[in-house]
Amino acid sequence: MKSFLVAGDRSGSGKTSITLALSALLSATRTVQTFKVGMDYIDPSYLAGVTGRPCRNLDGYVMSPAEVRGVYAHGCRGADIAVVEGVRGLFEGAEALTDLGSTAAIAKQLDLPVVLVINARSITRSAAAIVKGFQAFDPDVDIRGVILNNITGTRHQEKAVRAIEHYCGIPVVGAIPRTAEMELAMRHLGLVPYREGQEHGEFLGRIEVVKRMIGDHVDLEALLGLAKEAGSPAEERSLYPAVEPDVRVGVALDEAFNFYYADLFDVLASCGAKVVPFSPIHDRLPEADGYILGGGYPELFGAELEANTAMREGLFEASRNGTPIYAECGGLIYLTERMVLARGFMDADEEKSYDLAGVFAGQTRMPARRMLGYVVGTSAAESPVGEAAFKGHEFHYSSVDLAPETRFAYRLSRGSGIRGGYDGAVRDKTLGSYTHLHPVTSRGMLAHFTDCCRG
């Protein structure tokens, strides 16, 4: 099996589009397994969409080195090539003086060769200085090649390539022209999820343009020549032991709710849960012993969510009857009484309000100050996920204003949560939080939740 990691010199270097296209092109003749560094849902949706295999996340801040290796080994089963997309710049992480949570840390833990994407706009010889600096900053990171992005002409390319190969001693395997066609559709929270975009011909056409551009300007054979070649990694122990299912867990999965890590479904199965997918937009609530509502874009589907009265009432009744419900971010929003979108938000000419499930007394307002970053906290023993210490991630543009008497199960030492460092609103056996948990590192919490479903 071959493997390599695509990293950027900074956010906006173009590594996402380049990794997407490389994965799609290589999948035409090989089985490609993709990974994404960091806690992110959008990029993995693209990588999974073009390869036909679930993309898995590797986060060195949230996950232990053993968990990183275990997820990587599990994902690589049956693959010919592993392609890992980095996050932000190669050395960006959770701290200033260590590589904790960075792409560089994952590259070293998994012994992956790095192909560095450089935004070469308006620079030639300076591109070599950037690469040389990255090489010297941490010699333990194996930078083997470079892809230049935003090249404006033959002379620009020739000077930058010659400087890098002369001063840095590594090859430039691609030079991507600067063009508006390389821009994927953007939205207020990042890229459009693949599940939503694939329904539109223009969106799929843009992906084809990116694939063609990368195919024409990256030497795939030279790239594969830089890849590490070894047997598939051996799992130290199974992260997902086989268990006969004895409980049904409904998982909201549709246009509005689709922010899930691929490992969630493996972890639930290893806890004895049979997953029952359902759509809060289109369906009635299915029979299940508990429900999970992940993140997503409920604000884009307010009218459709409001119109499905049977679903809203079904979740309200399930919660009041003591059925365990676990909701993250978009799921939390859906469990409030209403969602209010301000005038001008998403180009609306007036304020809009949509009735939601009403499990929690209070409302959601959008937009609000952007909250982005890692969270660290503890969960109370009486919560549906039990007593635990956890790390996770929050990313939203909303504020959930709950009634003063609301109880919270999470106390955060890092992050903002719902209110003043508290997160995980609790009502009966329903928990809703802004915190996104990684299912592997929080497996004990999911196991406790499935035990509650059995009860």
C-alpha positions in Angstrom: 0.0 0.0 0.0 1.2 3.5 -0.8 0.5 6.5 1.3 1.1 10.3 1.4 -0.2 13.4 3.1 -1.1 16.7 1.4 -0.4 19.7 3.5 -0.6 23.4 2.9 1.7 26.3 3.8 -1.4 28.1 5.1 -5.2 28.1 5.1 -6.4 28.9 1.6 -3.4 27.3 -0.1 -5.6 25.1 -2.3 -4.9 21.8 -0.6 -8.6 20.9 -0.3 -9.3 21.2 -4.0 -6.0 19.5 -4.9 -6.6 16.6 -2.5 -10.1 16.1 -3.7 -9.0 15.9 -7.3 -6.0 13.7 -6.6 -8.3 11.3 -4.7 -10.8 11.2 -7.5 -8.2 10.7 -10.2 -6.4 7.9 -8.3 -9.8 6.2 -7.6 -10.3 5.6 -11.3 -7.8 2.8 -11.2 -7.1 2.1 -7.5 -8.9 1.7 -4.2 -8.2 4.9 -2.3 -8.8 5.5 1.4 -8.9 9.1 2.5 -8.4 10.8 5.8 -8.8 14.3 7.1 -6.6 15.9 9.8 -8.7 17.7 12.4 -12.4 17.7 13.4 -14.2 18.7 10.2 -17.2 17.4 8.3 -17.2 19.2 5.0 -13.9 18.1 3.4 -14.5 14.4 4.4 -17.9 14.5 2.7 -16.1 15.4 -0.6 -13.3 12.9 -0.2 -15.8 10.1 0.6 -18.0 11.2 -2.3 -15.3 10.9 -4.9 -13.7 7.7 -3.6 -16.8 5.7 -2.5 -15.2 4.9 0.9 -15.9 6.7 4.2 -13.3 9.3 4.9 -12.0 9.2 8.5 -10.8 12.0 10.7 -7.5 12.0 12.6 -7.1 14.7 15.3 -4.0 14.6 17.4 -5.5 17.0 20.0 -8.7 15.1 20.7 -7.4 11.6 20.0 -4.5 9.7 21.6 -1.6 8.4 19.4 -3.0 4.9 19.8 -6.5 6.0 18.6 -4.9 7.8 15.6 -3.1 4.7 14.6 -6.1 2.5 15.2 -8.4 4.6 13.1 -5.8 4.8 10.3 -5.3 1.1 10.3 -9.0 0.4 10.3 -9.6 2.7 7.4 -6.7 1.4 5.3 -8.1 -2.2 5.2 -8.3 -3.2 1.6 -6.9 0.0 0.2 -4.2 0.4 -2.4 -3.4 4.1 -1.5 -4.0 6.2 1.6 -4.4 9.9 1.0 -4.4 12.2 4.0 -5.5 15.8 3.8 -4.0 18.2 6.3 -5.6 21.1 8.2 -4.7 24.8 7.9 -0.9 25.2 7.5 1.4 22.2 8.1 2.5 23.4 11.6 -0.8 25.0 12.9 -2.1 23.3 15.9 -3.7 23.9 19.3 -0.6 25.5 20.8 2.2 27.9 19.8 5.2 26.0 21.0 4.2 22.4 20.3 2.8 20.6 17.3 -0.2 19.2 19.3 -3.2 18.9 17.0 -1.2 19.8 13.9 -0.9 18.2 10.5 2.8 17.8 11.2 2.1 15.7 14.3 -0.1 13.3 12.4 2.6 13.0 9.6 5.2 12.0 12.2 2.9 9.6 14.2 2.0 7.7 11.0 5.4 8.2 9.3 3.8 9.7 6.2 5.7 11.5 3.4 4.4 15.1 2.9 3.6 16.8 -0.4 3.5 20.5 0.4 1.1 22.8 -1.4 2.5 26.4 -1.7 0.4 29.3 -2.6 2.8 30.8 -5.1 0.8 33.9 -6.0 3.2 36.7 -6.8 6.3 34.9 -5.6 9.0 32.8 -7.4 12.4 32.5 -5.6 10.6 33.3 -2.3 8.7 30.0 -2.8 12.0 28.2 -2.3 12.6 30.2 0.9 9.2 29.1 2.2 9.9 25.4 1.4 13.4 25.6 2.9 12.0 27.1 6.1 9.4 24.4 6.4 12.1 21.7 6.0 14.3 23.3 8.6 11.5 24.0 11.1 11.0 20.3 11.9 13.4 18.0 10.1 11.4 15.0 11.5 8.6 15.9 9.1 9.4 14.1 5.8 8.6 16.7 3.1 9.3 15.0 -0.2 7.7 17.1 -2.9 5.9 20.4 -3.7 2.8 21.4 -5.6 2.6 25.1 -6.6 -0.8 26.8 -6.8 -1.8 30.1 -8.3 0.8 30.1 -11.1 0.2 32.9 -13.6 2.4 31.8 -16.5 5.3 29.8 -17.9 8.0 32.2 -16.7 6.5 32.3 -13.2 6.4 28.5 -13.1 9.9 28.0 -14.4 11.5 30.4 -11.9 9.7 29.0 -8.9 10.3 25.3 -9.9 14.0 25.9 -10.6 14.5 27.7 -7.3 12.8 25.1 -5.2 14.5 22.1 -6.8 17.9 23.9 -6.5 17.7 25.2 -3.0 15.5 22.5 -1.4 16.5 19.3 -3.2 13.0 18.0 -3.7 10.9 17.9 -6.8 8.0 20.1 -7.8 5.4 17.6 -9.0 2.6 20.0 -10.0 2.0 23.7 -10.9 -1.7 24.7 -10.9 -2.7 27.8 -12.9 -4.6 30.6 -11.1 -8.2 30.5 -12.3 -11.6 31.2 -10.9 -12.7 27.7 -12.0 -10.7 26.3 -9.1 -13.0 27.8 -6.6 -15.6 25.4 -5.1 -19.0 26.8 -4.0 -18.6 28.5 -0.7 -21.2 29.2 2.0 -21.3 31.0 5.3 -20.0 28.0 7.2 -17.5 26.7 4.6 -17.9 24.5 1.6 -21.3 23.1 0.6 -21.6 19.5 1.9 -21.1 16.9 -0.9 -24.5 15.3 -0.1 -26.3 18.6 -0.8 -24.2 19.7 -3.8 -24.3 16.4 -5.7 -28.0 17.0 -6.5 -27.0 20.0 -8.7 -25.3 19.6 -12.1 -23.4 22.9 -11.8 -21.8 21.7 -8.6 -20.8 18.4 -10.1 -19.5 20.2 -13.1 -17.2 22.3 -11.0 -15.7 19.2 -9.4 -15.0 17.9 -12.9 -13.3 21.1 -13.8 -11.1 20.8 -10.7 -10.3 17.2 -11.5 -9.4 18.1 -15.1 -7.2 21.0 -14.0 -5.3 18.9 -11.5 -5.0 16.0 -13.9 -3.5 18.3 -16.5 -1.0 20.0 -14.2 0.1 17.4 -11.6 2.4 14.5 -12.6 0.5 11.6 -10.9 3.3 9.1 -11.5 5.9 11.4 -10.0 3.6 12.0 -7.1 3.2 8.2 -6.5 6.9 7.9 -6.7 7.2 10.1 -3.6 4.6 8.0 -1.7 5.6 5.7 1.1 5.3 2.0 0.1 4.5 -0.5 2.8 2.1 -3.2 3.8 -1.3 -2.1 5.2 -0.8 -1.0 8.9 -1.6 -3.6 11.5 -4.2 -2.7 14.1 -2.8 -2.8 17.6 -6.3 -3.9 18.8 -9.7 -3.7 17.3 -11.5 -0.3 17.9 -14.8 -1.9 16.9 -15.3 -5.4 18.4 -18.1 -7.3 16.8 -21.3 -7.3 19.0 -24.7 -8.7 18.2 -27.1 -5.7 18.1 -29.8 -5.6 20.8 -30.9 -2.0 20.7 -32.2 0.3 17.9 -30.8 3.9 17.6 -32.3 6.3 15.1 -29.8 8.6 13.5 -31.1 11.8 11.7 -29.5 11.8 8.2 -30.7 14.1 5.4 -30.0 17.4 3.8 -30.3 19.3 7.1 -28.4 16.9 9.4 -25.4 15.1 8.0 -22.4 16.1 10.1 -21.2 12.7 11.4 -17.8 11.2 11.7 -17.6 7.9 9.8 -16.4 6.1 13.0 -19.7 6.9 14.7 -21.5 4.1 12.9 -18.7 1.6 13.7 -18.7 2.6 17.3 -22.4 2.3 17.7 -22.3 -1.1 16.1 -19.6 -2.2 18.6 -21.9 -1.0 21.4 -24.6 -3.3 20.2 -26.7 -0.7 18.4 -28.5 -1.1 15.1 -28.6 2.2 13.3 -32.0 3.3 11.9 -31.5 6.3 9.6 -34.4 8.8 9.4 -35.0 12.3 7.9 -36.5 15.1 10.1 -37.4 16.8 6.8 -39.2 13.9 5.0 -40.1 11.1 7.5 -42.2 10.3 10.5 -40.1 9.4 13.6 -39.2 5.7 13.3 -39.5 3.3 16.2 -36.3 3.1 18.1 -34.9 2.9 21.6 -33.0 6.2 21.3 -32.2 8.9 18.8 -29.1 10.9 17.7 -29.4 14.2 15.9 -26.0 15.4 14.5 -24.9 18.8 13.2 -25.7 20.3 9.8 -27.5 23.2 8.3 -31.0 23.4 9.8 -31.1 27.1 9.0 -31.2 26.3 5.2 -34.3 24.1 5.7 -36.3 25.9 8.3 -39.6 25.9 6.3 -39.3 22.1 5.6 -38.4 21.3 9.2 -41.4 23.4 10.5 -43.7 21.8 8.0 -43.0 18.2 9.3 -45.2 18.6 12.3 -45.4 14.8 12.9 -41.6 14.6 13.3 -41.4 17.6 15.6 -44.2 16.3 17.8 -42.8 12.8 17.7 -39.4 13.9 19.1 -41.1 16.1 21.7 -43.2 13.1 22.9 -40.2 10.7 22.8 -38.2 13.1 25.0 -41.0 13.6 27.5 -41.5 9.8 27.7 -37.9 9.4 28.7 -36.5 8.1 25.5 -32.7 8.9 25.3 -31.9 11.6 22.7 -28.4 12.9 22.0 -28.1 16.1 19.8 -25.0 18.1 18.6 -25.1 21.7 17.3 -27.6 21.6 14.4 -29.5 18.9 16.4 -29.5 21.1 19.5 -30.9 23.9 17.4 -33.7 21.6 16.2 -34.6 20.8 19.7 -35.3 24.4 20.7 -38.7 26.0 20.4 -38.0 28.1 17.4 -35.2 29.3 15.1 -35.1 33.0 14.2 -33.0 34.2 11.2 -32.2 37.9 11.1 -33.0 40.1 8.3 -30.1 40.1 5.8 -28.9 36.6 6.9 -28.5 34.5 3.8 -29.8 37.5 1.8 -33.2 37.4 3.4 -35.2 40.6 3.0 -37.0 40.2 6.3 -36.6 38.4 9.7 -37.8 34.8 9.5 -38.9 32.5 12.3 -39.6 28.7 12.2 -41.2 26.5 14.9 -39.1 23.5 15.8 -39.4 20.5 18.2 -39.6 22.5 21.4 -37.9 20.0 23.7 -35.8 22.8 25.3 -37.6 26.0 26.3 -35.9 28.8 24.4 -34.9 29.8 20.9 -32.0 29.9 18.5 -30.9 33.1 16.8 -28.7 33.4 13.7 -26.3 34.8 12.9 -24.3 35.3 16.0 -20.6 35.7 16.8 -18.6 32.9 15.2 -17.4 30.2 17.7 -14.7 28.0 16.5 -12.2 25.8 18.4 -11.5 22.9 20.7 -13.4 22.3 23.8 -12.4 20.4 27.0 -14.8 19.5 29.7 -16.5 17.0 32.0 -19.9 15.4 31.9 -22.2 14.9 34.9 -23.0 11.3 36.0 -26.8 11.8 35.6 -26.5 12.8 32.0 -27.5 10.3 29.2 -23.8 10.0 28.3 -22.6 9.4 31.9 -19.7 10.8 33.8 -16.7 11.4 31.7 -13.9 13.8 30.8 -13.9 14.7 27.1 -12.3 16.8 24.4 -14.2 18.0 21.3 -14.8 20.8 18.9 -17.4 23.7 18.5 -18.1 25.6 15.3 -21.2 27.7 14.8 -22.7 31.1 14.0 -25.8 30.8 16.2 -26.8 31.5 19.8 -29.1 29.2 21.7 -31.0 31.2 24.3 -32.5 28.8 26.8 -34.7 29.3 29.8 -32.9 30.3 33.0 -33.9 27.1 34.7 -32.2 24.9 32.1 -29.9 22.3 33.5 -26.5 21.6 31.9 -24.5 18.3 31.9 -21.2 19.7 30.6 -18.8 22.0 32.4 -16.1 23.3 30.1 -12.6 24.3 31.0 -11.9 25.3 27.4 -14.6 26.5 24.9 -17.8 28.5 25.2 -20.7 26.1 25.1 -24.2 27.3 25.3 -23.9 29.6 28.3 -20.9 30.8 30.3 -18.8 27.7 29.9 -21.7 25.3 30.4 -22.9 23.0 27.6 -25.0 19.9 27.2 -28.5 21.1 28.1 -30.5 18.3 29.7 -34.2 17.6 29.9 -35.3 14.2 31.1 -33.0 11.9 29.1 -32.4 14.3 26.3 -29.0 16.1 25.9 -28.2 18.8 23.4 -24.8 20.5 23.1 -22.8 22.7 20.8 -19.8 20.3 21.5 -19.0 17.9 18.7 -17.4 14.7 20.1 -15.2 12.3 18.2 -16.9 8.9 18.5 -13.6 6.9 19.0 -12.2 9.1 21.8 -15.7 9.4 23.4 -16.7 5.8 22.9 -17.4 5.4 26.7 -20.0 8.2 26.4 -21.7 6.5 23.5 -21.6 3.2 25.3 -23.4 4.8 28.2 -25.9 6.3 25.9 -26.7 3.0 24.3 -27.0 1.5 27.8 -29.6 4.2 28.5 -31.4 3.2 25.4 -31.6 -0.4 26.7 -33.0 0.8 30.0 
